[in-house]
Amino acid sequence: MPRDAPPLSPKDIEGLVEWVRMGAPDPRITDTVAAVRAKESIDWDAARTWWAFQPLTQPAPPAVKQTGWPVNAIDHFILARLESVQLTPVGAAGKQTLIRRATYDLTGLPPTPEDVTAFLNDDRPEAFARVVDRLLASPRYGERWGRHWLDVVRYADTAGDNSDYPIPQIHRYRDWVIAAFNRDLPYDQFVRDQLAGDLRGGATPIEQQERIVATGYLANARRFGSRVDDYPQHLTIEDTIDNVGRSFLGLTVSCARCHDHKFDPITAKDYYAMYGIFHSTRYPWPGIELDKKQRDFVPLVTPDKLPDAEAALKARRQEQAQLEKEVKRLRDSLKDLPEAEKKDRQAEIKAAEKLVAEAMKQPLPFDLAYAVGEAAGVSDVSVQLKGDPAKPGEIVPRRFLTVLGGATLDPATATSSGRAQLAEWILAPENPLPARVMANRIWHHHFGRGLVPTPNDFGKQGKPPTHPELLDFLAVTFREGGWSIKAMHRLIMLSRTYQLASTRDPDALARDPMNELLASYPRRRLDAEAIRDTLLALGGSLDLAVPAAHPFPAPHEWKYTQHNPFKEVYEHTHRSVYLMTQRIQRHPFLAIFDGADPSTSTPARPISTTPLQALFLLNDSLVHQQSERFAARMRAIGEDDRARIEHAYILALSRPAAPEECDAAMTFLSTARARLRNDGVAAERAEAEAWQAFTRVLFRLNEFVYLD
């Protein structure tokens, strides 16, 4: 500054401060402040004209020509669209097809022969409604639909860092999700609990602890690398924002981390406004190669005992640190000792290591939740220029997305992280997205395709709804009906649309090859969990109890590194939703049959048809074990082979065998017995192996793995 120049004006000083906060960009090589601001300029009124941001409407069911066809409002919307292009829906599905469809949809398991018979013999008009209510009341329902949600939130039992440390406590979140579906926890409460359950309290200590466990949703964000002092927390927060955006809003918010979103009206400032909320949140530390011990987990105790519990955790850490320090001291001293004294010192080291191991084994007097809490320091954050934490820009107050109103924290509550307010902004009556997104997810899992075919992306890179008025009708019904997911199941499943046959009319096939207009029910393959659970059920092996926690090694034994990461498969005969799920290693069965990717949100499972799948159903040990048990069940019902075959078809396919199928099965069994005996197999063993071969044939039928 020249000595005789007047002092800078407050406005000039403010400009300099903002320039420094932006990282002091040099206009000769980087964008100027004006250029950056120009890039962020969005015509918000125009942006809000995009269909997904439009307010929810409550369209009246449209008039149709076939007035006798619809049984509820859904059918009016579907039929009106079909009639507009001169297509006609096919006839109704048979009762055996319908009960198999409904049972897999709601429980992921085949109906029992008793269930099929009871439905076939029930001639009351409300017979199918009674089936739906029975299935919704089953504990199996939560296991099935909880798995759908776990796909979306990329649930895993490990951290995802380069050594993939186990998280033995995260199963509590999985179990909470299953229980929430079973008790039909209203969806708005479901959202609030996962984002801010620790801030909501509870009417009882149990409810309070359940809400803390629910924040395992946030805690389960991915961890990266193995650095400690400069751990890339910005990547964990990015993963959180990405999943919050996709799961609850159907928006790819994290695309605005490095620059304004290229397609949707989401700015980098929007991103860092949300970033500040999670920057002000304390995440638990699951352990990592260079810092193996868990910390910042939440004690599951009553509020009055929380200070004592946290003090006990602190004392435990200090004790372990002191013991480890002594081990290090002894090891360091070893190199300077005379050779004659080293043996004694090594004995001291072993004794000290034993004390460390014993201290690590000591159980705590309370359980811990892998959950989040409020950070010690709550603050707004700077924009990270080009997504680089080392290049801070201007500070952005914590708030919601501008296109959805941009609500900000009240100064009176700005001392909190803002997670509770975020939940309310998401669920605000004027925000149309959460109801549309969840209603679409429910529809997707009943028909194999959402009304919006891209369930996680309602933006411009996604696909528009095939039936926009129906989507809004479902969303409004969902929200005004108390956010009940079970009520949505009843509405959808009791429609004539859901109960259509899966046969394709040639005209509809030619003009609507993807069956987007639903002139018939879309045939679809069972997912990986349903296939595995069915194999276990048919073999009589399926254990319907909730299993114990995964048998991870004791924490004091964890020595995982990026070159020797945790890798394990814990097989059991419980339902597949309870299988241990790793981030860096897929479970072999789930990988073959297109299971969810635990590293990223999976809103819709991909469907592949590969030789490996066919070979698995022919050769895998699980298939052989269950086919052997299934065959033994058939042989135990009597001596009549035709009766056995009939029973096998009913169990596996929920229908009796056709006469020609029964004849073919008899011929197959006869041929198999003869070949086995010619090979010198004893008669009893040949009989058992022939039936096992027959049951494996059933397992490899398209009808076994497809749902009509």
C-alpha positions in Angstrom: 0.0 0.0 0.0 1.3 3.5 -0.8 2.1 5.4 2.4 -0.2 8.3 1.4 -3.1 6.1 0.2 -6.4 6.4 2.2 -7.4 3.4 4.3 -9.4 0.6 2.5 -13.1 0.9 2.8 -15.0 -1.7 4.8 -16.4 -3.0 1.5 -12.9 -3.4 0.1 -11.7 -5.2 3.2 -14.7 -7.5 3.0 -13.8 -8.3 -0.6 -10.2 -9.1 0.4 -11.4 -11.4 3.2 -13.7 -13.2 0.9 -10.9 -13.6 -1.7 -8.6 -15.1 1.0 -11.4 -17.5 2.1 -11.6 -18.6 -1.5 -8.0 -19.5 -1.5 -6.7 -16.3 -2.9 -7.2 -17.3 -6.6 -5.0 -15.6 -9.1 -7.2 -14.2 -11.9 -4.4 -14.8 -14.4 -4.6 -18.6 -13.9 -7.9 -19.3 -12.1 -11.4 -18.0 -12.2 -12.1 -14.7 -10.6 -14.7 -14.2 -7.9 -17.1 -12.8 -10.5 -16.5 -15.7 -12.8 -17.1 -18.2 -10.0 -20.3 -16.4 -9.1 -21.5 -16.3 -12.7 -21.0 -20.0 -13.0 -23.2 -20.6 -10.0 -26.0 -18.5 -11.3 -29.1 -20.6 -11.8 -32.6 -19.5 -12.8 -34.3 -21.1 -9.8 -37.8 -20.5 -11.0 -37.0 -22.3 -14.2 -35.2 -25.1 -12.3 -38.3 -25.8 -10.2 -40.3 -26.5 -13.3 -38.6 -29.9 -13.6 -41.3 -32.5 -12.9 -39.7 -33.9 -9.8 -39.6 -30.5 -8.1 -43.2 -29.7 -8.9 -45.6 -29.7 -5.9 -47.5 -32.9 -5.4 -50.9 -33.0 -7.0 -53.9 -35.2 -6.1 -55.2 -36.2 -9.5 -58.6 -37.8 -9.7 -58.6 -41.3 -11.1 -59.3 -40.8 -14.9 -62.4 -42.1 -16.6 -62.0 -45.3 -18.6 -64.1 -47.1 -21.2 -64.1 -50.5 -19.5 -65.8 -49.2 -16.4 -66.2 -52.7 -14.9 -62.5 -53.5 -15.0 -60.9 -51.3 -12.3 -61.2 -52.4 -8.7 -59.3 -49.4 -7.2 -57.8 -46.1 -8.3 -54.6 -47.6 -9.5 -56.4 -49.6 -12.1 -58.0 -46.4 -13.5 -54.6 -44.8 -14.1 -53.2 -48.0 -15.7 -56.2 -48.7 -17.8 -56.6 -45.1 -19.0 -53.0 -45.2 -20.3 -53.5 -48.5 -22.0 -56.8 -47.4 -23.7 -55.0 -44.2 -24.9 -52.9 -46.4 -27.1 -55.6 -49.0 -27.9 -54.1 -51.8 -25.7 -56.1 -54.2 -23.6 -54.9 -55.8 -20.3 -54.7 -59.6 -20.2 -56.8 -61.8 -17.9 -56.2 -62.4 -14.3 -53.5 -64.7 -12.9 -54.6 -68.1 -11.5 -54.8 -68.4 -7.8 -51.7 -70.7 -7.5 -49.7 -68.1 -9.5 -51.1 -65.3 -7.4 -50.3 -66.8 -4.0 -46.7 -67.6 -5.1 -46.3 -64.1 -6.4 -47.6 -62.5 -3.2 -45.7 -64.7 -0.9 -42.3 -64.1 -2.6 -43.1 -60.4 -2.8 -43.8 -59.9 0.9 -41.6 -62.6 2.5 -39.0 -63.7 -0.1 -40.1 -67.3 0.5 -42.3 -69.8 -1.3 -45.8 -70.5 0.0 -46.3 -73.8 1.9 -48.6 -76.4 0.4 -51.0 -75.7 3.3 -51.0 -72.0 2.4 -51.7 -72.8 -1.3 -54.5 -75.2 -0.4 -56.2 -72.8 2.0 -56.2 -70.1 -0.6 -57.6 -72.4 -3.3 -60.4 -73.5 -1.0 -61.3 -69.9 0.1 -64.0 -68.7 -2.2 -64.8 -65.5 -0.2 -64.3 -62.2 -2.2 -61.8 -61.0 0.4 -59.7 -64.2 0.2 -56.6 -62.6 -1.4 -56.9 -59.6 1.0 -56.7 -62.1 3.8 -53.5 -63.6 2.3 -51.9 -60.2 2.0 -52.8 -59.3 5.6 -51.4 -62.7 6.8 -48.1 -62.1 5.0 -47.8 -58.5 6.2 -48.2 -59.8 9.8 -45.4 -62.4 9.4 -41.9 -61.7 10.8 -40.6 -62.8 7.4 -42.0 -59.6 5.9 -39.5 -57.3 7.7 -36.6 -59.6 6.7 -37.7 -59.3 3.0 -38.4 -55.6 2.8 -35.7 -54.7 5.3 -33.3 -56.2 2.8 -34.6 -53.8 0.1 -33.8 -50.8 2.3 -30.3 -52.2 3.2 -29.6 -52.3 -0.6 -30.4 -48.6 -0.9 -28.2 -47.6 2.1 -25.3 -49.8 1.0 -25.3 -51.8 4.3 -22.1 -53.7 5.2 -20.6 -55.4 8.3 -17.2 -54.0 7.5 -15.8 -50.5 7.2 -14.7 -50.4 3.5 -11.2 -49.0 4.2 -8.3 -50.7 2.4 -8.0 -53.4 5.2 -11.8 -53.6 5.6 -12.0 -53.7 9.4 -15.0 -55.6 10.8 -17.7 -53.8 12.7 -19.3 -56.4 15.0 -21.9 -53.9 16.4 -23.4 -52.7 13.1 -25.8 -55.7 13.0 -27.9 -53.8 15.5 -28.8 -51.3 12.7 -29.7 -54.1 10.3 -32.0 -55.7 13.0 -33.5 -52.2 13.7 -34.4 -51.8 10.0 -36.1 -55.3 9.9 -38.0 -54.6 13.1 -39.1 -51.1 11.8 -40.6 -52.7 8.7 -42.3 -55.4 10.8 -44.0 -52.9 13.1 -44.8 -50.6 10.2 -42.9 -47.6 11.6 -44.2 -44.6 9.7 -41.8 -43.7 7.0 -41.4 -40.1 8.3 -40.3 -41.5 11.7 -38.1 -44.0 9.9 -36.3 -41.1 8.2 -36.0 -39.0 11.3 -34.6 -41.9 13.4 -31.8 -42.6 10.9 -30.7 -39.1 10.4 -31.1 -37.8 14.0 -32.3 -40.6 16.3 -29.8 -39.7 19.0 -31.2 -36.2 19.2 -34.9 -37.3 19.5 -34.9 -38.9 22.9 -37.6 -41.4 23.5 -40.7 -42.2 25.6 -38.8 -45.1 27.2 -35.1 -46.0 27.6 -35.6 -48.8 25.0 -37.1 -46.4 22.4 -34.2 -44.0 23.1 -31.6 -46.7 22.5 -33.4 -47.9 19.4 -33.2 -44.4 17.9 -29.5 -44.2 18.7 -29.0 -47.6 16.9 -30.9 -46.2 13.9 -28.2 -43.6 13.3 -26.0 -46.6 12.4 -27.3 -45.5 8.9 -24.9 -42.5 9.1 -22.2 -44.4 10.9 -22.1 -47.0 8.2 -20.7 -44.5 5.7 -17.6 -45.9 3.9 -14.1 -45.4 5.3 -11.1 -44.9 3.1 -7.4 -45.6 3.0 -5.4 -46.2 6.2 -4.2 -42.7 7.2 -4.8 -41.5 10.7 -3.7 -37.9 11.4 -4.8 -36.8 7.9 -7.6 -39.3 7.5 -9.7 -38.2 4.4 -12.9 -37.5 6.4 -14.1 -35.4 3.4 -14.6 -38.7 1.5 -16.6 -40.3 4.3 -18.8 -37.2 4.4 -19.1 -37.3 0.6 -20.3 -40.9 0.9 -22.9 -39.8 3.5 -24.2 -36.9 1.4 -24.3 -39.1 -1.7 -26.5 -41.7 0.1 -28.7 -39.2 1.9 -29.4 -37.5 -1.5 -30.1 -40.7 -3.3 -32.0 -42.5 -0.6 -34.4 -39.9 0.6 -34.5 -37.4 -2.2 -33.7 -39.3 -5.4 -31.0 -36.7 -6.2 -27.3 -37.1 -7.0 -26.2 -34.3 -4.6 -22.6 -35.4 -4.4 -22.1 -34.6 -8.0 -21.7 -31.0 -6.8 -18.7 -31.7 -4.6 -16.1 -30.2 -7.0 -18.3 -27.9 -9.1 -22.0 -27.1 -9.6 -24.0 -30.1 -10.8 -23.7 -30.4 -14.5 -27.4 -31.3 -15.0 -29.5 -30.7 -11.9 -30.0 -27.4 -10.0 -27.6 -28.2 -7.2 -24.6 -25.9 -6.5 -21.3 -26.6 -4.8 -22.5 -24.2 -2.1 -25.6 -26.5 -1.6 -23.2 -29.4 -1.2 -21.0 -27.7 1.4 -24.1 -26.3 3.2 -25.0 -30.0 3.8 -21.4 -30.9 4.3 -21.3 -28.6 7.3 -24.1 -30.6 9.0 -22.1 -33.9 8.8 -18.8 -32.1 9.5 -20.5 -31.2 12.8 -21.4 -34.8 13.4 -19.1 -37.2 15.3 -18.7 -40.5 13.5 -17.5 -43.6 15.3 -14.0 -44.9 14.4 -14.2 -48.5 13.4 -10.5 -49.2 13.4 -8.0 -49.0 10.5 -4.6 -50.5 9.7 -2.6 -47.8 11.5 -5.1 -47.2 14.3 -6.8 -50.5 15.1 -8.9 -49.7 18.1 -12.5 -48.7 17.9 -13.5 -45.4 19.5 -16.4 -43.0 19.8 -19.0 -45.8 19.8 -22.2 -44.9 21.8 -22.9 -46.7 25.1 -26.4 -48.1 25.1 -27.4 -47.0 28.6 -30.0 -44.7 30.1 -29.2 -40.9 30.0 -28.4 -40.8 33.7 -25.7 -43.5 33.3 -24.2 -42.0 30.1 -21.5 -39.9 31.9 -20.3 -43.0 33.9 -20.3 -45.1 30.8 -18.2 -42.6 28.9 -15.9 -42.3 31.8 -15.5 -46.1 31.9 -14.7 -46.2 28.2 -12.1 -43.4 28.7 -10.5 -45.3 31.6 -10.4 -48.5 29.6 -8.7 -46.8 26.7 -6.1 -45.1 29.0 -5.4 -48.5 30.7 -4.9 -50.2 27.4 -2.7 -47.4 26.1 -0.5 -47.6 29.3 -0.1 -51.3 28.9 0.8 -51.0 25.2 3.2 -48.3 26.0 5.0 -50.6 28.4 5.2 -53.3 25.7 6.7 -50.8 23.3 9.2 -49.7 26.0 10.3 -53.3 26.6 10.6 -54.0 22.9 12.7 -50.8 22.3 15.0 -51.7 25.2 15.7 -55.2 23.8 18.2 -54.0 21.1 20.5 -52.3 23.6 20.7 -55.3 26.1 23.6 -57.7 26.3 22.8 -61.0 24.7 22.7 -62.8 28.1 19.9 -60.5 29.3 17.7 -60.7 26.2 16.0 -64.0 27.1 14.7 -62.5 30.4 13.6 -59.4 28.6 11.7 -61.4 26.0 9.9 -63.2 28.8 8.9 -59.8 30.2 7.6 -58.7 26.8 5.5 -61.8 26.6 4.1 -61.2 30.0 3.3 -57.6 29.1 1.7 -58.7 25.9 -0.5 -61.1 27.8 -1.7 -58.3 30.1 -2.6 -56.3 27.0 -4.6 -59.2 25.5 -6.4 -59.8 28.8 -7.3 -56.2 29.1 -8.7 -56.2 25.6 -10.8 -59.3 26.4 -12.5 -57.8 29.4 -16.1 -57.2 28.5 -17.8 -53.9 29.1 -20.8 -53.7 31.5 -22.9 -52.3 28.6 -23.4 -52.7 24.9 -22.0 -50.3 22.3 -23.8 -49.0 19.2 -22.0 -48.1 16.0 -23.8 -44.8 15.9 -23.2 -41.1 15.5 -23.3 -38.2 17.9 -22.7 -34.4 17.9 -19.2 -33.3 17.2 -17.2 -31.5 19.9 -16.9 -28.6 17.4 -20.0 -27.5 15.5 -19.5 -25.1 12.6 -20.2 -24.1 9.1 -17.5 -25.0 6.5 -15.8 -23.5 3.5 -16.4 -24.5 0.0 -13.5 -26.8 -1.1 -12.4 -25.5 -4.4 -12.4 -28.3 -7.0 -13.3 -30.7 -4.1 -9.8 -30.2 -2.5 -9.9 -29.8 1.3 -6.5 -28.0 1.0 -8.1 -25.2 -1.1 -10.8 -23.5 1.1 -13.2 -21.0 -0.4 -15.9 -19.0 1.2 -17.7 -20.2 4.2 -21.3 -21.5 3.6 -23.9 -21.5 6.3 -25.5 -24.9 7.0 -28.8 -25.1 5.1 -31.0 -27.2 2.8 -30.8 -27.4 -1.0 -31.7 -24.1 -2.7 -34.0 -25.7 -5.2 -36.0 -27.2 -2.3 -36.4 -24.0 -0.4 -32.9 -23.5 1.0 -34.1 -23.5 4.6 -31.4 -22.4 7.1 -30.6 -23.2 10.7 -32.3 -21.0 13.2 -29.6 -19.1 15.1 -31.1 -20.5 18.3 -30.3 -24.1 17.2 -27.1 -23.4 15.2 -25.1 -24.9 18.1 -26.3 -28.3 17.0 -25.1 -30.2 14.0 -28.3 -29.6 12.1 -29.2 -33.2 11.5 -32.6 -32.9 13.2 -33.4 -29.9 11.1 -32.2 -31.7 8.0 -34.7 -34.5 8.6 -37.5 -31.9 9.0 -36.4 -30.1 5.8 -36.5 -33.4 3.9 -40.0 -34.2 5.2 -41.4 -30.7 4.9 -44.9 -30.7 3.4 -43.7 -28.5 0.6 -41.0 -31.0 -0.4 -42.5 -33.5 -2.9 -39.5 -35.7 -3.2 -39.5 -38.1 -0.2 -43.1 -39.3 -0.8 -42.5 -39.7 -4.5 -39.2 -41.5 -4.0 -40.5 -44.0 -1.5 -43.8 -44.6 -3.2 -41.8 -45.4 -6.3 -39.5 -47.8 -4.4 -42.5 -49.7 -3.1 -44.0 -49.9 -6.6 -40.6 -51.0 -8.0 -40.3 -54.0 -5.7 -43.8 -55.2 -6.6 -43.4 -54.9 -10.3 -39.6 -55.2 -10.8 -39.6 -51.7 -12.3 -40.5 -48.3 -10.8 -42.9 -45.9 -12.3 -39.6 -43.9 -12.4 -37.2 -46.5 -13.8 -34.3 -44.8 -12.0 -35.3 -45.0 -8.4 -32.2 -43.1 -7.1 -32.2 -40.4 -9.7 -35.2 -38.1 -10.3 -33.0 -35.6 -11.9 -32.3 -34.9 -15.6 -30.0 -37.9 -15.9 -32.7 -40.2 -14.7 -35.8 -41.3 -16.6 -39.1 -39.6 -16.3 -42.1 -41.4 -14.9 -44.2 -43.6 -17.2 -47.4 -42.7 -15.2 -46.8 -39.3 -13.6 -50.3 -38.9 -12.4 -50.3 -42.3 -10.8 -47.0 -41.6 -9.1 -48.4 -38.4 -7.5 -51.6 -40.3 -6.5 -49.5 -42.9 -4.7 -47.2 -40.3 -3.1 -50.1 -38.2 -1.8 -51.9 -41.4 -0.6 -48.7 -42.5 1.1 -48.1 -39.2 2.9 -51.7 -38.5 3.9 -52.2 -42.0 5.0 -49.7 -41.6 7.8 -46.6 -42.8 5.8 -47.7 -46.4 6.2 -45.7 -48.8 4.0 -48.0 -51.7 4.8 -51.0 -49.7 3.7 -49.2 -49.1 0.3 -48.7 -52.8 -0.1 -52.4 -53.4 0.4 -53.4 -50.7 -2.1 -51.0 -52.0 -4.8 -51.5 -55.7 -4.3 -55.3 -55.5 -4.2 -55.4 -53.8 -7.5 -56.4 -55.7 -10.6 -53.2 -54.5 -12.2 -51.1 -56.4 -9.7 -53.3 -59.6 -10.1 -52.9 -59.8 -13.9 -51.4 -62.8 -15.6 -47.9 -62.6 -16.9 -48.7 -63.8 -20.4 -48.0 -61.2 -23.2 -50.5 -60.3 -25.8 -48.7 -60.3 -29.2 -50.0 -56.8 -30.0 -48.8 -55.4 -26.6 -45.5 -57.2 -27.0 -44.9 -55.6 -30.4 -45.9 -52.1 -29.3 -44.8 -52.1 -25.7 -41.9 -54.6 -25.6 -40.6 -53.5 -22.2 -44.2 -53.7 -20.7 -43.9 -50.2 -19.4 -47.7 -49.8 -19.7 -48.4 -53.0 -17.7 -50.9 -54.7 -20.0 -49.7 -57.8 -18.1 -47.8 -58.6 -14.9 -44.0 -58.4 -15.6 -42.3 -61.8 -15.2 -39.1 -61.4 -13.1 -36.4 -63.5 -11.7 -36.1 -64.2 -8.0 -33.2 -62.3 -6.3 -30.2 -63.9 -4.8 -31.6 -64.1 -1.3 -34.9 -65.6 -2.3 -33.1 -68.3 -4.3 -30.8 -69.2 -1.4 -33.6 -69.1 1.1 -35.8 -71.2 -1.1 -33.1 -73.9 -1.5 -32.8 -74.0 2.3 -36.5 -74.1 2.8 -37.1 -77.0 0.4 -34.3 -78.9 2.0 -35.9 -78.4 5.4 -32.7 -76.6 6.6 -33.9 -73.0 6.9 -33.5 -71.7 10.4 -36.0 -68.9 10.9 -34.5 -67.7 14.2 -32.5 -64.4 14.3 -28.9 -65.5 14.4 -26.3 -64.5 17.0 -23.8 -61.8 16.1 -21.2 -62.8 13.5 -18.3 -64.8 14.8 -15.6 -62.1 14.1 -12.2 -62.7 15.6 -11.7 -60.9 19.0 -10.6 -57.3 18.5 -7.3 -57.8 20.2 -6.4 -60.2 17.3 -7.1 -57.7 14.6 -3.9 -57.2 12.6 -5.5 -56.5 9.2 -3.5 -54.4 6.6 -4.1 -53.4 3.0 -2.0 -56.3 2.0 -3.7 -58.7 4.4 -7.3 -57.3 4.7 -10.1 -58.9 6.6 -11.7 -61.6 4.4 -14.2 -64.1 5.6 -17.5 -65.9 4.7 -19.5 -67.1 7.7 -22.0 -69.6 6.3 -25.1 -70.5 8.2 -28.7 -71.7 7.5 -30.5 -68.6 8.6 -32.1 -66.3 6.2 -29.8 -64.6 3.7 -30.5 -61.1 5.0 -28.4 -62.2 8.0 -25.3 -63.2 6.0 -22.2 -61.3 6.9 -21.7 -58.6 4.2 -18.2 -57.3 3.4 -17.4 -54.2 1.4 -14.3 -55.3 -0.4 -15.2 -58.9 -0.9 -18.6 -60.1 -2.1 -20.3 -63.1 -0.7 -19.7 -65.8 -3.4 -23.4 -66.8 -3.8 -24.6 -63.2 -3.8 -22.0 -62.2 -6.3 -23.1 -64.9 -8.7 -26.8 -64.0 -8.5 -26.5 -60.2 -8.7 -26.7 -59.3 -5.0 -26.4 -55.7 -3.9 -23.1 -53.9 -4.1 -22.3 -53.0 -0.4 -20.0 -50.2 -1.5 -22.7 -48.1 -3.2 -26.4 -47.6 -3.1 -28.2 -50.3 -5.1 -31.8 -49.1 -5.9 -32.5 -51.8 -8.4 -30.6 -55.1 -8.7 -29.1 -55.8 -12.1 -30.3 -59.1 -13.6 -27.7 -61.2 -15.5 -28.0 -64.7 -17.0 -24.6 -66.4 -16.9 -23.1 -69.9 -17.2 -21.9 -69.6 -13.6 -25.5 -69.4 -12.4 -26.5 -72.6 -14.2 -23.3 -74.3 -13.1 -24.0 -73.3 -9.5 -27.4 -74.8 -9.5 -25.9 -78.0 -10.9 -22.7 -78.4 -9.0 -22.4 -76.3 -5.9 -22.2 -78.0 -2.5 -25.2 -76.0 -1.1 -27.4 -77.2 -4.0 -26.2 -80.8 -3.5 -26.8 -80.7 0.3 -30.3 -79.2 -0.1 -31.2 -81.5 -3.0 -30.3 -84.5 -0.9 -32.5 -83.3 2.0 -35.3 -82.3 -0.4 -35.1 -85.8 -2.0 -35.3 -87.4 1.5 -38.4 -85.4 2.2 -40.1 -86.7 -1.0 -39.1 -90.3 -0.3 -40.4 -90.1 3.2 -44.1 -89.4 2.2 -44.7 -92.9 0.9 -44.0 -95.4 -1.9 -46.0 -93.9 -4.7 -43.6 -92.2 -7.1 -46.3 -90.1 -8.7 -47.5 -88.8 -5.4 -43.9 -87.9 -4.5 -43.4 -86.1 -7.8 -46.7 -84.2 -7.3 -45.5 -83.1 -3.8 -42.1 -82.0 -5.2 -43.8 -79.8 -7.7 -46.1 -78.3 -5.2 -43.3 -77.5 -2.8 -40.9 -76.1 -5.5 -43.3 -74.4 -7.9 -46.5 -74.1 -5.8 -48.5 -76.1 -8.4 -49.1 -79.8 -9.2 -47.2 -81.4 -12.0 -49.0 -81.6 -15.3 -49.6 -85.2 -16.6 -46.8 -85.0 -19.2 -44.4 -83.6 -16.6 -45.2 -86.5 -14.2 -44.6 -89.0 -17.1 -41.3 -87.3 -17.9 -40.2 -87.4 -14.3 -41.1 -91.1 -14.0 -39.0 -91.8 -17.1 -36.1 -89.8 -15.7 -36.2 -91.6 -12.4 -36.3 -95.0 -14.1 -33.4 -94.2 -16.4 -31.3 -92.7 -13.5 -31.9 -95.8 -11.4 -30.9 -98.1 -14.2 -27.7 -96.2 -15.0 -26.6 -96.0 -11.4 -27.2 -99.8 -10.9 -25.2 -100.5 -14.1 -22.4 -98.5 -12.5 -22.4 -100.8 -9.5 -24.2 -98.5 -7.1 -26.2 -100.3 -4.4 -30.0 -100.3 -4.9 -30.7 -98.1 -1.8 -28.0 -95.6 -2.8 -29.1 -95.6 -6.4 -32.7 -94.8 -5.3 -31.5 -91.8 -3.2 -29.2 -90.5 -5.9 -31.9 -90.8 -8.6 -34.2 -88.6 -6.5 -31.5 -86.1 -5.7 -30.8 -85.8 -9.5 -34.5 -85.2 -10.0 -34.7 -82.5 -7.4 -31.7 -80.8 -9.0 -33.6 -80.8 -12.3 -36.4 -78.9 -10.6 -33.9 -76.4 -9.2 -32.6 -75.7 -12.7 -36.1 -75.0 -14.2 -36.7 -71.4 -15.3 -40.0 -71.6 -13.4 -38.1 -72.3 -10.2 -36.1 -69.0 -10.3 -38.7 -66.8 -12.1 -41.9 -65.3 -10.7 -45.0 -65.1 -12.9 
